[in-house]
Amino acid sequence: MIRYQKFGRVEIDVTDLARSRRYYEEVVGLQYVGTGADGEVLLRCDQEHHNFVLHAAASAGLRCAGFMLEDMAQFEPLLARLAQADIEVHESTSQACHARAQKRAIRIFEPTVGATIEFYVPTDDSARPFKPTVARIQRLGHVVFNTPQPEAALRFWHEVLNFKISDAVGDMITFLRCWPNPYHHGIGIAKFPGHSLHHVNFMVTEIDDVGRALSRLRRAESPIVFGPGRHPASESVFLYFLDPDGLTMEYSFGMEAFPETFAREPRALPLRPEWLDQWGSTRDPRCFTGAGPNASMETSEVSNEHH
């Protein structure tokens, strides 16, 4: 069975690289690491070498989501599962792995969520101390995909990739964890008319980090589109906001943790407002829409050399 450490990396396309770098450093609280060979900006929110990458592009959206495997031995069962599912695999070059502080990495284009997905193991010396700034971010939390094929996506991530289902809220969204990582979800699969980014999450250290973000986001004129509130499914306190391109980001504090064995059964929760937010906040319609009609992930690339 494939074993994961966590959801570890995300790469997004942005329309103004300098503006987005300032925003993610000064408002969100990420740390600048460096600039890649193609001009991409590498950032981090924890001790990893980097886990958030900005690419200049004509339209904004998700470029790649990366999942850290437990160890090198996990490539064998993963590759076998992908071959059985007839998924084309792109092995990253040694040059690309070196630039990303990885021992080995593979990429696929996953058609049910319409996105490039990476599986990797970091180098032994990739971790470094991280000093939080405006937000005490603990880690990159999760990514949620919008897809018109939620049933097919759920089958692929559960049956092929061995992600474990935690809960579903109606037919709107299903949460899965990167087993045996204990946290309630590392990904979500949301029903939506097209393929796009639903949101990216940053887990913070204290509930005060969520509270302080309210004033900081307002000063930066960054729209707050949902919350603060509490998700009953995961038990997380949340705050959703839009980046300069209209992509939805989230701070959250707290999350249910599962044991590796004898975990509770997944729940089918009713699609009612109280199961989305226990505190009753109102969601802005711009939330979770992937920044608009041009934010499709259909043309995501899996280039070995450049991405």
N, C-alpha and C positions, 0 to 999 in steps of 0.2 A: 504494500500500500504506500502511496506517495505521502511523504511527510514534509510539512512546511514549517518555517520559522515564523514568517509574518508577511503581510503586505509591506513591501520595503521601498518602492520607488514609483514615482509618477513623472511623466513628461507631458507638458502641455504646449500647444501653439498659442502665441499671443501676437497681437497686431502692432504693438509698440514695445520693443524689448526693454529700452531704458526705463520707460514708465512702469512696466510690470516689475522690473528688478527693484526699483525704489519702493513700490507698493508692497511686495512680498518681504522685503527687508524691514522697512520702517513701520508698516501697518500690521502685517501678519506676524512678523517676528522671526523670519528665517535668516540664516547666516550665509553670506556669500562665500563660496569655495573657490571658484575660478571660472574661466571661460574656455569652452571646448574648441576643438579645431575648426568647427563650422560656425563659430560665434555663439553657440548656445551657452546660456548662463546656468551654472551649477550652484545649487543652494542646498542647505540641510536644516533639519529641525531637531536632530538628536545626534548621537555619537557616531553615526555612520558617515562614511566619506562624503557622500551626497545622496539625497533622496528626492529632490524636486528639481526639475530641469525645465527651463524656459527656452522655447525655440521661436524665432521670428517667422511669421507666416502671414498670408493674406487674410486668413480668417482664424478665429480662435476655436479651440477644442482640445480634446484629449488626443495625444500622440501615442503614448505607450503607458501601460501599467505593469509594474514589475513585482514578482513574488519571490521572496528568498526561500530557497529550499533548506531543509534541515542540515544536509551534508551532501557531499559529492555522490554518495551512493544512490541518491534519489533520482539522478538522471536516468538510470537504467529502467525503472518501472515507469517513469514519466514518458520516456521516448517510446516504450512499448505500447502504452495506452494511446499516445498520439498516433502511432502507426496504425493501430487497430481502428481508430476513428478516421483514418485517411486525411490527417492534417499535415500539411507541408511544414517541415521544420527548417529553420535557418540558424545555423551555428554561427555565433559571433566570432569574429577573428580575434587572434591574440592581441592585436593592436587595440581593437575596440574594448576588449576586456580590461586591458591595462588602463585605458583612459577612465574606465568606470570602477576601478579597484575590484575587479571580479576574477575569480579563478576560472570560472566557466559560465557561459550564458547561452541560452537559446531563445529564439523569438518565433512566434507564430502569429498569423492573422486569424483571429477567432471570429468566424462569420456570424454567430448568433448574437453577439454583442457589438459586432462591427468594429473591433479594436485590435491593435497590436498588443500582444501580451508577452512579457519576458519572464523567464524562470532562470534564476542565477544563484550562485554561491559566492560570497564576498571573499576577498583575500584575507589572510590571517591578520594582517597589520592595517586593515582599513579603518578600524574604529579609532576615534579621537575624542577627548573631552569636549563637551558642548556646554556653552554658557548661554542660557536663555536671555532674551532682551525684553521687549515690550510684552511678551506673553511667555509664560513658563510652559512651553510645549514639551510634552513627554515623548511623543512619537507620532509618526504618520499613522493615522488610525485605519481608514478604509476608503474604498472607492465604490461608487454606485454607478451602474451602467443603465442608460435608457435603451430599451430595445422593443421592437414590435414583435419579437419572437421569445417571450419570456419562458414559455414551456420548454422550447428547444434549448435555450440558454441554461435553464435549471438542470436539464438532463446532462448537458455537457459538463458543467462545472461540478455536479455531484457525482455522476457515474464515471466520467472519464478522468477528471482532475482530482477527485476524492476530497472536494470541499464538503463540509458537513452542514446540513440545514439546521438553523436555530429556530427561526420563526418566519411566518408569512402573515402579512396584513391584507386580508381579502385576496384579490387577484392583482393588487396594485404593486406590491413589492415583496420580495423574498430575501431574507438575510442568511448568509452562509459564512462560516468561520474557516480559517486556514488551518485545518486540523494538523497537528495537535495543539496549535496556538489556542489558548483558552478563551480569548475574547469573543463576545457574542457574534460579531461579524467583522470580516476583513473585506468582504464585498457585499453588494446588494444588487439585485436584478429587478429593475423597475419597468413596468409596462408603459410604453410610450409609442406614439406613431412612427418615430424615426430613431435611428441610431445616434446617440449623442451622450455627452457626459452629464450625468445627474448631479453628482457633487463629489468633492474630495474632502476628507475629514482630517483634522489635527486634534489629537487628544491632549488636553491641558492638565496641569497638576492639581489645581484647586478650583472650586466653583467661583472664587473671586476673579480668576482669569477670564471667565465668561462675563462677569459683571463689568470688569474694567474695559473689556473690549467694546462695550456699548458706546462709551464716550469717545474712545479712540477712533472707531469706525465712523461715527458721526462727524468728528472733526475732519476726517479724511474724505468726507462726502461719499463714503462707500455704503451703498444701500443695504440695510438690514432687512431681510426678506422673510424671515420666519424665526420666532422666538424673541427672548429666551423662553424655553419651555423644557418639558421632560418627556422623553419617549418611554412609554410604559413597556414596550417590548424589550429594549436593551437596558432600561433604567438610566439612560444617559440624560444629563442636562445639556441642552444644545443651544446654539446660536448660528443661524445661517446668514451669509452675506455674499454680495457680489463683488468680484474683482473688477479691474478697469475694463475688461472685455465682456463683462456680464456672466462669467462662469461662476457657478455657485460653489462656495467654500463653506466649511463648518468648523467651529470650535465645539468640542464637547468634553464633559467631565463625567467620569464614572461609567462603568459598563459591566454587565453581568459576565462572570467568568465560569467556564465549564471545565469539569475534570476531563482528563483524557479518556477515561473509561467510565462506564455507567453514568453517562450524561443523561439529563432529562430528555424526553421526547420533544421534537419540534411541535410548536403550537400553530394552529390555524386561527388567527385572531380576526375578529370582525372588522370590516372596513367602515369604521365610525370615527368621528373627530376625536373622541376621547382616547382612542388607541393610537392616534398620531401625536397628540400632545395632551398630557395630563393637566397642563396649566391653562389650556384654552386660548393660546395665541392664534392670530390670524395669519395665514400664509399669503404672501404677495404672489400674484400670478407669474412673475418673472423667475421665481425660485424653481430650480431643478430643470430648466428648459434647455440647458446646454448652450446658452448665449444666442439663441435664435436660429433661423432657418439655414444659415450657412455653417453651422457648427457640426455638420455630419462627420462621422468617423469612417465613412465608407471607403475613403481613399488612404487610410492609414498604411504606412510603409513598414517593411521589415528589413530594410537594408542592413546588411552585416557591417558595412564599413562606416556608415555615417550616423546611424541612429542607435 
